[in-house]
């Protein structure tokens, strides 16, 4: 009778151990999936940061260009059609008539 009881107790102990192992695996796999998700999100944010840093660099270069007289003059002439005193502005006009 004691061998049957010890066999039964050992099966119960093994069942409890297996249940505990499955529970631990379940909990850690859930946490591991969350960690992978967060790492993916961090990677996306780092890519966005790199893109914004490039944009920031381009904007700072543009800002430094705006501080130069030659660039301001170029923009004034090309985009605003401004001229210096004693200059004449010539514009080419496309011929819109079809022949």
Backbone torsions as a table, in degrees:
resi	resn	phi	psi	omega
1	UNK	NA	-35.6	-179.3
2	UNK	-69.5	-32.1	177.9
3	UNK	-69.0	-35.8	177.1
4	UNK	-67.3	-41.8	179.7
5	UNK	-66.4	-42.8	-179.8
6	UNK	-67.6	-35.9	176.9
7	UNK	-65.1	-43.0	178.5
8	UNK	-64.4	-43.4	178.9
9	UNK	-64.3	-38.9	-179.5
10	UNK	-68.6	-35.2	176.7
11	UNK	-66.4	-40.0	178.0
12	UNK	-65.1	-42.1	179.0
13	UNK	-62.9	-44.5	179.0
14	UNK	-65.5	-37.8	177.8
15	UNK	-64.1	-43.0	178.0
16	UNK	-64.1	-42.5	178.7
17	UNK	-61.9	-44.9	178.7
18	UNK	-63.4	-42.0	177.0
19	UNK	-62.0	-41.2	178.4
20	UNK	-63.8	-42.3	178.7
21	UNK	-63.2	-46.4	178.8
22	UNK	-61.8	-38.9	178.3
23	UNK	-64.2	-44.0	179.4
24	UNK	-63.4	-43.3	178.8
25	UNK	-62.2	-42.6	179.7
26	UNK	-61.7	-47.0	-178.5
27	UNK	-64.0	-46.4	-178.0
28	UNK	-69.9	-34.9	179.0
29	UNK	-67.6	-36.0	177.0
30	UNK	-65.6	-43.1	178.6
31	UNK	-67.4	-38.2	179.7
32	UNK	-65.1	-40.0	177.1
33	UNK	-63.1	-40.0	177.5
34	UNK	-64.7	-40.1	177.9
35	UNK	-62.4	-44.1	178.0
36	UNK	-62.5	-39.6	178.4
37	UNK	-63.0	-43.4	179.8
38	UNK	-67.5	-39.1	177.8
39	UNK	-62.6	-40.2	177.8
40	UNK	-63.3	-43.0	178.8
41	UNK	-63.4	-41.3	178.1
42	UNK	-62.7	-41.9	178.5
43	UNK	-61.1	-43.4	177.5
44	UNK	-61.7	-42.5	179.9
45	UNK	-65.6	-38.0	178.5
46	UNK	-65.2	-38.7	175.9
47	UNK	-63.9	-41.4	178.3
48	UNK	-63.6	-39.7	178.3
49	UNK	-62.2	-44.5	178.7
50	UNK	-60.6	-41.6	178.0
51	UNK	-63.5	-42.8	179.6
52	UNK	-67.8	-34.1	176.7
53	UNK	-65.4	-38.7	176.3
54	UNK	-63.6	-45.6	178.1
55	UNK	-60.2	-41.5	179.8
56	UNK	-62.5	-41.6	178.8
57	UNK	-63.6	-44.7	178.1
58	UNK	-61.6	-41.1	179.6
59	UNK	-67.1	-37.8	178.8
60	UNK	-68.5	-34.9	175.4
61	UNK	-65.6	-41.4	178.3
62	UNK	-64.4	-39.0	178.9
63	UNK	-63.2	-43.0	179.4
64	UNK	-67.0	-32.8	175.2
65	UNK	-65.3	-37.1	-179.7
66	UNK	-66.4	-16.9	178.4
67	UNK	-86.8	-1.8	179.0
68	UNK	-99.5	141.0	-178.6
69	UNK	-65.5	-37.7	-177.2
70	UNK	-64.9	-38.8	179.4
71	UNK	-70.1	-40.8	178.8
72	UNK	-62.6	-41.1	177.9
73	UNK	-63.8	-42.4	179.4
74	UNK	-59.8	-46.3	179.6
75	UNK	-64.4	-42.3	-179.3
76	UNK	-62.5	-40.6	-178.7
77	UNK	-73.1	-46.4	-173.4
78	UNK	-76.9	-43.0	-172.9
79	UNK	-97.1	-29.7	-176.3
80	UNK	-107.6	-3.3	-179.9
81	UNK	55.8	35.9	177.0
82	UNK	-84.8	151.8	178.6
83	UNK	-133.1	161.8	176.0
84	UNK	-82.0	160.3	176.7
85	UNK	-58.4	144.7	179.2
86	UNK	69.9	17.5	174.2
87	UNK	-108.2	155.9	177.8
88	UNK	-119.0	133.7	-178.7
89	UNK	-93.2	124.3	175.9
90	UNK	-112.8	133.0	177.5
91	UNK	-126.3	137.0	175.2
92	UNK	-84.4	137.4	179.8
93	UNK	-115.6	131.9	178.7
94	UNK	-72.9	142.3	175.6
95	UNK	-82.0	112.5	-175.3
96	UNK	-88.8	-9.2	-179.8
97	UNK	-76.5	136.2	175.6
98	UNK	-92.2	136.8	-178.2
99	UNK	-103.6	NA	NA
